[in-house]
Amino acid sequence: MPDTLQRFPWLKPLLPLAVFLAWGFAAASSASEAYEGPYVLLPWVSGLLVALFYAGSLAFAIVYDRTNKPLDPEILLRNMLVGGLFTLSLVLLSQLFPPSNRGPLAYFTGEVYPLLACLPLVIYQVRTFVRVRHLIDERSASTRQWLRTMTGLLFVSAFAALFPLPDLVLYGLFVLAAIPAFSLLFRVRWIGDLTQSSRVYVFVYLFLITWVHLGLVLWFFVEDAHGIFFSQAHQNPFPLLLLMFNGAYGLMSLLSVLFNWPMTAIMERRNNDIFGFQSLHEQISHQGSAEDIQELLLDLCYRNSGARAAWFTRPLSGGQQVQYLKRGDVALGQIGRWEGGLRQQATAEVVEREGHLYVRNAARHEHLQDLGTQFKTALSFPMSVNGHPEGSLVLLKEPEDAFDEYSIRMLGTYVNQARLALEKNRLVAQAVENERMKNEFEIATRVQENLLPRAAPVRSWVSLAVAYQPAQEVGGDCYDFFEKGDEVFIVLGDVTGKGMGAAFNVAELKGIFHSNLDHLEDPEEFLYRVNTAVSACFDPQIFLTLVFLSFRPMENQFIYARAGHCPLLFYRASDGQAEYLEDKGMGLGIVRTDRYRNHIQVNSHRFDTNDIIVLFTDGIMEANHPETGEEFGLERLRHIVARHAFFTAEEIKRRILDDIQEFLGGGRAGDDITLLVIKFQ
């Protein structure tokens, strides 16, 4: 029918007109026949009008049903009850008329009024049938098929009014209609979705609807001999089927609500628990803030536990202050006293278990009994994430020992879920911070790499190989090469500390070196000016060690000065001996006056072909064995150089680094490592 009207929309406004005209002509004919008036239709015409009235009413109710989505059952039942009470009042109104055996009043109350009441009765029943279809869950194919079958049989029964049918045929129609009706009576799944508050209203509505239909059925059978009905009620299958099906579905729903009341309450509790888990899961998935998670936890526990008061204690300012998120009838002044009493667990009224604290009766708790509140039961869940306090959740109820084991376990599960969410938040924040630090270190590493020389100077009389390995992403070691004509100047230093702070000092030291390039030929003046700049620019607790080295290739001589740095390792190819050149010198930034000149010693030394100089920082000699704790030391370095002196500078550097790595067991040194190998050719 709806599909037909979509193809022919001009038929839709004609449908209500046809319903009222069919009812009007049929009712007028029946009333005239009862009064022996002149207006009497032929029996088959009168039967056709009644059939059109029945079928049109059902089509009218289906087509004009504007419910596009399932409504709340409470709303549907309330509408059914209001319509039923109005209809029942109309059909029973004739019983209020004074009794009369003859005259116009007797004719009106006995003949005309039942015909008038037939209109609201049928309209109400078809509307009720449409509302019942909305109550029945149509998601399964079998339910949809039974509903279509029942609707089709109702249309068939409407045309039974064309002429009186034999009783056998009528009974067969009732039996056929009973099959889908019986199946549909048990489709009451919507009862499981009722809430605690709506269940009482639904029960009352169904109870009254059942009595309304009982009254309508009785009236229908009492008035079965009047015009628009045939001589017997069972010969009017359309209104009778609607009355019986709608009333039976209301009765079955009423019994289902009554007998499933305890189970429905349990299901509602389970649904609330599931909803709570879903809400917490959404916060975890969408990375809600810690404040959002705490608010959600408080609301879920307060609502699902039936507590009369609750609060969440949120630590602020490193735990020195707290903020209370509260629900229910509890004063802020009382919260502090409750918190203090809950920390005192010296009474038998306190049950302490893993994850929560339960006070059965605060009136008998020596630290809570003077509160004078109506609450006797308290349940507290302290929360911490990886040792960091995240606050505590407290729930209060008025009766004593009011929390059952299920509630405590479920609330504990909520708290654990929230704890996981908070832990995830903390991990995400830590990961973001680590990523930020990683990016900053990467930038600092690139900056430091750009500060260090990209390549060693290339000269025919010498080869140089250098290696730099910071203990962290960046380090405090530095080295640089300066060239003036055929001369080469080398500085290698170590700033106190490691990591980012030392790297910033290295960057500043680089600028100090370049600002004093004019004094490279005079090592004493160069070191003095660098010390003056370090004293002015660096904090008093910061100092650095340095070694200065320059070459005079035409004289086969190198000049060096140590400022508290590791000694130079010099290998003489003539006798195959390696020794450390020990000379005095003080670190830069220790003595911050002109007296620093007294601590500078400049030395010179001859070199020959295949002689070797090794400069290094203390990260090499202080490298510790992972098992014994033994240091790598100066002697190991000296033996390595002596044993591999016939190799190139690059190969000697690689052998030293390999031996250090083997000594560390594949681990990382505790300090920055800088190594410079110089071999004369």
C-alpha positions in Angstrom: 0.0 0.0 0.0 2.7 2.6 0.8 4.6 1.7 -2.3 1.4 2.1 -4.4 0.8 5.6 -3.0 4.4 6.6 -3.7 3.7 5.8 -7.4 0.3 7.5 -7.3 0.7 10.3 -4.7 -2.7 11.8 -5.7 -4.4 8.8 -4.1 -3.1 9.7 -0.6 -5.5 12.6 0.2 -8.4 10.6 -1.1 -7.8 7.8 1.4 -9.2 9.5 4.6 -12.1 10.9 2.6 -13.0 7.4 1.3 -12.8 6.0 4.9 -15.3 8.5 6.3 -17.7 8.4 3.4 -17.8 4.6 3.5 -18.5 4.6 7.2 -21.1 7.4 6.9 -23.1 5.8 4.1 -23.0 2.3 5.8 -23.9 3.8 9.2 -26.8 5.8 7.6 -28.1 2.8 5.8 -28.0 0.6 9.0 -29.7 3.3 11.1 -32.4 3.8 8.5 -33.0 0.1 8.2 -33.3 -0.2 12.0 -35.8 2.7 12.0 -37.6 1.4 8.9 -36.6 4.6 7.1 -36.6 5.3 3.4 -32.8 5.2 3.0 -31.8 1.6 2.8 -28.9 0.3 0.7 -28.8 -3.1 -1.0 -27.1 -5.7 1.3 -24.1 -6.2 -1.0 -23.6 -2.4 -1.3 -23.8 -2.0 2.4 -21.3 -4.9 2.9 -19.0 -3.3 0.3 -19.0 0.0 2.2 -18.2 -1.7 5.5 -15.3 -3.6 3.9 -14.0 -0.4 2.4 -14.3 1.2 5.8 -12.3 -1.6 7.4 -9.6 -1.9 4.8 -9.3 1.9 4.3 -8.9 2.5 8.0 -6.0 0.0 8.2 -4.4 1.5 5.1 -4.9 5.0 6.5 -3.1 4.1 9.7 -0.2 2.5 7.9 0.3 5.2 5.3 -0.1 8.1 7.6 2.3 6.6 10.2 5.0 9.3 10.4 7.3 7.4 12.7 10.5 7.1 10.8 12.5 5.5 13.6 11.7 3.4 16.7 10.3 5.5 19.5 10.8 5.1 23.2 8.4 2.3 24.3 7.2 4.5 27.1 6.0 7.1 24.6 4.3 4.6 22.4 2.5 3.0 25.3 1.4 6.3 26.8 -0.1 7.3 23.4 -1.9 3.9 23.2 -3.3 4.4 26.7 -4.6 7.9 26.1 -6.3 6.8 22.9 -7.7 3.7 24.6 -9.2 5.6 27.5 -10.7 8.1 25.1 -12.2 5.4 23.0 -13.5 3.4 25.9 -15.1 6.5 27.3 -17.0 7.1 24.1 -18.2 3.5 23.6 -19.4 3.3 27.3 -21.1 6.7 27.2 -24.4 5.1 26.0 -24.5 3.3 29.4 -25.0 6.7 31.1 -28.2 7.4 29.2 -31.4 6.8 31.1 -33.1 3.5 30.2 -35.9 3.9 27.6 -37.9 1.3 25.7 -39.3 3.5 23.0 -39.1 6.9 21.4 -36.2 8.8 19.9 -33.9 8.4 22.9 -34.3 4.6 22.8 -33.6 4.6 19.1 -30.5 6.8 19.6 -29.0 4.9 22.5 -29.8 1.5 21.1 -29.2 1.9 17.4 -27.5 5.2 16.4 -24.9 5.6 19.1 -23.2 2.2 18.7 -22.9 3.0 15.0 -21.2 6.3 15.9 -18.9 4.6 18.4 -17.8 2.1 15.8 -15.7 4.8 14.1 -13.3 5.7 17.0 -13.2 2.0 18.0 -11.8 0.8 14.6 -9.6 3.9 14.1 -8.1 3.3 17.6 -7.5 -0.4 17.0 -5.7 0.1 13.6 -3.6 2.9 15.2 -2.7 0.6 18.1 -1.8 -2.2 15.7 0.7 0.2 13.9 2.2 1.2 17.3 2.6 -2.5 18.2 4.5 -2.9 15.0 7.0 -0.3 16.2 7.4 -2.1 19.5 8.2 -5.4 17.8 11.8 -5.7 16.8 11.8 -6.0 13.0 15.5 -6.7 12.5 15.0 -10.4 11.9 13.6 -11.6 8.6 11.2 -14.0 10.3 9.6 -11.2 12.3 9.1 -9.1 9.2 7.5 -12.0 7.5 5.1 -12.7 10.3 4.1 -9.0 10.4 3.4 -8.9 6.7 1.4 -12.1 7.1 -0.7 -10.7 9.9 -1.2 -7.4 8.0 -2.3 -9.4 4.9 -4.8 -11.5 6.9 -6.3 -8.3 8.4 -6.9 -6.9 4.9 -8.5 -10.3 4.0 -10.7 -10.2 7.1 -11.9 -6.7 6.2 -13.5 -8.0 3.0 -15.3 -10.7 4.9 -17.9 -7.9 5.5 -19.0 -8.1 1.8 -21.5 -10.9 2.7 -21.9 -13.3 5.7 -19.4 -16.1 5.6 -20.1 -19.6 6.7 -18.9 -20.3 10.3 -16.4 -22.9 9.1 -14.7 -20.3 6.8 -14.7 -17.7 9.6 -13.2 -20.2 12.1 -10.5 -21.1 9.5 -9.7 -17.4 9.1 -9.3 -17.1 12.9 -7.0 -20.1 13.0 -4.8 -18.8 10.2 -4.6 -15.4 11.9 -3.7 -17.1 15.2 -0.5 -18.5 13.8 1.4 -15.2 13.0 -0.3 -13.6 16.0 1.0 -16.3 18.4 4.5 -15.9 17.0 4.4 -12.1 17.3 3.1 -12.1 20.9 6.5 -13.3 22.1 8.5 -10.6 20.3 8.9 -8.4 23.4 12.7 -7.9 23.3 12.2 -4.2 23.9 11.5 -4.9 27.5 15.2 -5.6 28.1 16.0 -2.0 27.1 13.9 -0.4 29.7 15.5 1.7 32.3 15.0 1.6 36.1 12.8 4.7 36.0 10.7 3.8 32.9 9.9 0.2 34.0 7.3 1.3 36.5 5.5 3.6 34.0 5.5 0.9 31.4 4.1 -1.6 33.8 1.2 0.8 34.7 0.6 1.7 31.1 0.4 -2.0 30.1 -1.9 -2.8 33.0 -4.4 -0.1 32.0 -4.1 -0.9 28.3 -5.0 -4.5 29.1 -8.1 -3.5 31.0 -9.1 -1.0 28.3 -9.0 -3.8 25.6 -11.0 -6.1 27.9 -13.7 -3.4 28.2 -13.7 -2.8 24.4 -14.0 -6.6 23.7 -17.0 -6.9 26.2 -18.7 -3.9 24.6 -18.1 -5.3 21.2 -19.8 -8.6 22.1 -22.7 -6.8 23.9 -23.4 -4.6 20.9 -23.0 -7.3 18.3 -26.6 -7.2 17.1 -26.6 -3.6 15.9 -26.6 -2.4 12.3 -23.1 -1.9 11.2 -22.1 -5.3 12.7 -23.6 -8.5 11.5 -25.8 -10.5 13.8 -22.9 -12.2 15.6 -19.6 -10.7 16.8 -17.5 -13.5 15.3 -18.9 -12.6 11.9 -16.9 -9.4 12.1 -13.4 -10.8 12.0 -11.6 -7.5 11.3 -12.4 -5.6 14.5 -12.4 -8.8 16.5 -8.9 -9.8 15.3 -7.5 -6.3 16.1 -9.1 -6.3 19.5 -7.8 -9.7 20.4 -4.3 -9.3 19.0 -3.7 -5.8 20.5 -5.1 -6.9 23.8 -3.2 -10.1 23.9 0.1 -8.4 23.0 -0.5 -5.9 25.8 -1.2 -8.7 28.3 1.9 -10.7 27.2 4.0 -7.6 27.5 2.6 -6.9 31.0 3.4 -10.5 32.1 6.9 -10.2 30.6 7.7 -7.0 32.4 6.4 -8.5 35.7 8.2 -11.8 35.5 11.4 -10.3 34.1 11.6 -7.4 36.5 14.5 -8.7 38.6 16.4 -9.8 35.5 15.8 -6.5 33.7 17.2 -4.7 36.7 20.3 -6.9 36.5 20.6 -6.3 32.8 20.3 -2.6 33.2 23.1 -2.7 35.8 25.2 -4.7 33.3 24.4 -2.3 30.5 25.5 0.6 32.7 28.7 -1.2 33.5 29.3 -1.9 29.8 28.5 1.7 28.9 31.0 2.8 31.6 33.7 0.6 30.1 33.0 2.0 26.6 33.2 5.6 27.9 36.6 4.9 29.5 37.8 3.1 26.4 36.8 6.0 24.3 38.8 8.3 26.6 41.8 6.0 26.2 41.4 5.8 22.4 41.0 9.5 22.0 43.7 10.3 24.5 41.5 12.4 26.7 43.3 14.6 29.3 43.9 13.5 32.8 41.2 15.9 34.0 38.7 14.5 31.6 39.4 10.9 32.7 39.1 11.8 36.4 35.8 13.6 35.8 34.4 10.6 33.8 35.6 8.1 36.4 33.8 10.2 39.2 30.6 10.4 37.2 30.5 6.7 36.3 31.2 5.5 39.8 28.8 8.0 41.4 26.0 7.1 38.9 26.4 3.3 38.7 27.1 2.6 42.4 24.0 4.4 43.7 26.2 6.5 46.0 24.7 9.5 47.6 27.9 11.5 47.6 31.3 11.1 46.0 34.5 13.1 45.3 37.8 12.8 43.6 40.9 14.2 45.3 43.2 15.7 42.6 46.8 16.6 43.7 48.1 20.0 42.5 51.4 21.7 42.6 53.5 18.6 43.1 51.2 17.2 45.7 51.4 20.2 48.1 47.8 21.2 47.3 44.7 19.3 46.3 41.5 20.0 44.4 38.2 18.3 45.1 35.8 17.2 42.3 32.6 16.4 44.2 29.1 15.0 43.5 26.1 14.7 45.7 25.3 16.2 49.1 28.6 16.6 50.8 30.2 19.8 52.0 33.8 20.7 51.2 34.5 21.2 54.9 33.5 17.6 55.6 35.6 16.1 52.8 38.8 17.1 54.5 37.7 15.4 57.8 36.7 12.3 55.9 40.1 12.2 54.2 41.8 12.5 57.5 39.7 9.8 59.1 40.2 7.4 56.2 44.0 7.6 56.7 43.5 6.3 60.2 42.8 2.6 59.9 42.9 1.5 63.5 39.4 0.2 64.0 37.6 -3.1 63.2 35.1 -1.2 61.0 37.8 -0.8 58.3 38.4 -3.5 55.6 41.6 -2.8 53.8 42.1 -4.9 50.6 44.3 -4.5 47.6 43.4 -1.4 45.8 40.6 0.0 48.1 39.6 0.9 51.7 36.1 0.0 52.9 34.5 1.6 56.0 31.4 -0.5 57.0 30.1 1.9 59.7 31.6 5.3 60.1 29.5 5.8 63.3 31.7 3.2 65.0 35.0 4.5 63.5 36.8 6.4 66.2 38.1 9.0 63.8 34.9 9.4 61.9 32.1 9.0 64.4 32.1 12.7 65.4 31.4 13.9 61.8 27.7 13.9 62.5 26.7 13.2 58.9 24.0 10.8 57.6 26.6 8.7 55.7 27.8 5.5 57.4 29.5 3.6 54.5 32.6 4.8 52.8 34.6 3.2 49.9 37.9 4.7 49.0 40.2 3.9 46.0 43.7 5.5 46.2 45.2 5.9 42.7 48.8 6.1 41.6 50.5 5.6 38.3 54.1 4.3 38.3 54.5 5.6 41.8 53.1 9.0 41.0 50.0 9.9 43.1 47.0 10.7 40.9 44.5 11.3 43.7 41.8 9.1 45.3 38.1 8.3 44.7 35.7 8.2 47.7 32.1 7.1 47.6 29.6 7.5 50.4 26.2 5.8 51.2 23.8 6.3 54.0 23.1 2.8 55.3 25.9 0.8 56.9 27.8 -1.9 54.9 25.9 -0.7 51.8 28.4 -1.8 49.1 28.2 -5.4 47.9 31.1 -7.4 46.5 29.9 -7.0 42.9 29.8 -3.2 43.3 33.2 -3.1 44.9 34.7 -5.3 42.1 33.1 -3.3 39.4 34.1 0.0 40.8 37.6 -1.4 41.2 37.6 -2.3 37.5 36.5 1.2 36.6 39.4 2.6 38.7 41.9 0.2 37.1 40.7 1.2 33.6 41.1 4.9 34.5 44.5 4.1 35.9 45.4 2.5 32.6 44.1 5.6 30.8 46.1 7.9 33.0 49.2 5.7 32.6 48.8 5.9 28.8 48.5 9.7 29.1 51.7 9.8 31.1 53.5 7.5 28.6 52.2 9.5 25.6 53.3 12.8 27.3 56.7 11.2 28.1 57.0 9.9 24.5 56.2 13.4 23.2 58.7 14.9 25.5 61.3 12.3 24.5 60.6 13.0 20.8 61.0 16.7 21.5 64.3 16.1 23.3 65.4 13.7 20.5 64.7 16.4 17.9 66.5 19.0 20.0 69.5 16.6 20.3 69.5 15.9 16.6 69.6 19.6 16.0 72.4 20.0 18.5 74.3 17.1 17.0 74.1 18.6 13.6 75.2 22.0 15.0 78.1 20.4 16.8 79.1 18.4 13.7 79.2 21.6 11.8 81.4 23.2 14.4 84.0 20.5 14.2 86.3 20.4 11.2 84.9 18.4 8.3 88.4 17.1 7.2 91.9 17.2 8.5 94.5 19.3 6.7 96.4 17.4 3.9 100.2 17.9 3.8 102.9 15.9 2.2 105.0 15.7 5.3 102.2 14.5 7.7 99.0 12.5 7.8 96.2 13.0 10.3 93.3 10.8 11.4 90.7 12.0 13.9 87.7 10.3 15.6 85.0 11.8 17.8 82.5 9.8 19.9 80.3 11.7 22.4 79.0 9.7 25.4 75.6 11.2 24.7 74.1 12.7 21.6 76.4 15.7 22.0 79.5 16.1 24.1 82.0 18.4 25.6 85.1 17.5 23.6 86.4 19.7 20.9 89.2 20.0 18.4 90.1 22.3 15.5 92.8 22.7 12.8 94.2 26.1 11.8 96.5 26.7 8.8 98.9 29.5 8.1 101.0 28.9 5.0 102.8 25.6 5.4 102.2 25.6 9.2 99.4 23.6 10.9 98.0 24.4 14.3 95.9 22.0 16.4 93.9 22.5 19.5 92.1 19.7 21.3 90.1 20.3 24.5 87.7 18.9 27.0 85.0 21.0 28.7 83.8 19.8 32.1 80.5 18.0 32.0 78.7 16.0 29.3 75.6 16.4 27.2 73.8 19.5 26.1 75.3 21.9 28.6 78.9 20.9 27.6 78.0 21.2 23.9 76.9 24.8 24.3 80.1 25.6 26.1 82.0 23.9 23.2 80.2 26.2 20.7 81.2 29.2 22.7 84.8 28.0 23.0 84.9 27.6 19.2 84.2 31.4 18.9 86.9 32.1 21.4 89.5 30.2 19.4 88.6 32.0 16.2 88.8 35.4 17.9 92.4 34.7 18.9 93.8 33.3 15.6 96.3 36.2 15.4 98.1 34.8 18.4 98.6 31.2 17.2 102.4 31.7 16.6 102.7 32.6 20.3 101.2 29.6 22.3 101.7 31.4 25.6 99.8 34.4 24.5 97.1 32.3 22.8 96.5 30.2 26.0 96.5 33.4 28.2 93.9 35.1 26.0 91.7 31.9 25.8 91.8 31.7 29.6 90.8 35.3 29.9 87.8 34.8 27.6 86.8 31.6 29.4 87.0 33.4 32.8 84.8 36.1 31.5 82.2 34.0 29.6 81.9 30.7 31.5 80.4 30.1 35.0 83.0 29.8 37.8 82.4 26.1 38.1 83.1 25.5 34.4 86.7 25.0 33.2 88.4 23.1 30.4 91.6 21.3 29.6 93.4 21.9 26.4 96.4 20.9 24.4 98.0 23.2 21.8 100.2 21.8 19.1 101.9 23.5 16.1 104.5 22.2 13.6 107.5 23.7 11.9 108.1 21.2 9.1 111.2 22.9 7.7 112.9 22.4 11.1 111.4 19.0 11.8 110.0 20.4 15.1 106.7 20.6 16.8 105.7 22.9 19.7 103.2 22.0 22.3 101.6 23.3 25.5 99.2 21.5 27.8 96.6 23.3 29.9 95.8 20.5 32.3 95.0 18.0 29.5 96.0 14.4 29.0 99.7 14.0 28.1 100.8 13.7 24.5 101.8 10.1 23.4 104.9 10.3 21.2 106.3 7.3 19.3 109.9 7.5 18.0 110.4 5.2 15.0 114.2 5.3 15.4 114.1 3.1 18.5 110.5 1.8 18.5 109.7 3.4 21.8 106.4 5.2 22.8 106.4 7.6 25.7 104.2 10.2 27.3 105.4 13.8 27.2 104.7 14.9 30.8 104.8 18.7 31.3 103.2 21.1 33.7 100.0 23.1 32.8 96.8 24.2 34.4 93.3 24.0 33.0 91.7 27.1 31.6 89.2 28.9 33.8 90.7 27.7 37.1 92.9 30.7 37.7 91.0 33.7 36.4 93.7 36.4 36.9 96.9 37.4 35.2 98.7 34.9 37.4 97.6 32.3 34.9 100.8 33.1 32.8 102.8 31.5 35.6 101.1 28.1 34.8 101.8 28.1 31.1 104.7 26.0 29.8 105.6 25.9 26.1 107.7 23.0 24.9 109.4 21.9 21.6 110.3 18.5 20.3 112.0 17.2 17.2 110.3 14.6 14.9 111.5 12.3 12.1 109.8 10.3 9.5 107.4 7.6 10.8 107.3 9.3 14.2 103.8 9.3 15.7 101.9 11.8 18.0 98.6 10.7 19.6 96.3 13.3 21.2 93.3 12.1 23.2 90.8 13.0 25.9 90.3 11.3 29.2 87.3 9.3 27.9 89.8 6.8 26.5 91.9 6.2 29.6 88.9 6.3 31.9 86.8 3.8 29.9 85.7 1.1 32.4 85.5 -2.7 31.8 81.8 -3.7 32.3 82.7 -6.6 34.6 85.8 -5.8 36.5 85.5 -2.0 36.5 89.1 -1.7 35.4 90.1 1.4 33.5 91.5 1.2 30.0 94.5 3.3 31.2 97.5 4.9 29.5 99.6 1.8 29.3 97.2 -0.1 27.1 97.1 2.9 24.7 100.9 3.1 24.6 101.2 -0.6 23.8 98.6 -0.5 21.1 100.4 2.4 19.3 103.8 0.7 19.7 102.5 -2.6 18.3 100.8 -1.0 15.3 103.2 1.9 14.5 104.0 0.6 11.0 100.4 1.2 9.9 99.0 4.4 8.5 97.5 7.0 10.8 94.0 6.0 9.8 94.7 2.3 10.5 96.3 3.1 13.9 93.2 5.1 14.8 90.9 2.3 13.8 92.9 -0.3 15.8 92.8 1.9 19.0 89.0 2.3 18.7 88.5 -1.4 18.1 90.5 -2.3 21.2 88.6 0.2 23.3 85.2 -1.2 22.0 86.4 -4.7 22.8 87.5 -3.6 26.2 84.0 -2.1 26.8 82.3 -5.3 25.7 80.3 -3.6 23.0 79.0 -1.0 25.4 79.3 2.8 25.5 82.0 4.7 27.2 81.0 6.8 30.2 82.7 10.0 28.8 83.3 11.6 25.5 86.1 10.1 23.4 88.2 12.2 21.0 91.3 10.7 19.3 93.8 12.3 17.0 96.6 10.3 15.4 99.4 12.2 13.7 102.1 10.3 11.6 105.0 12.1 10.0 106.0 11.1 6.5 
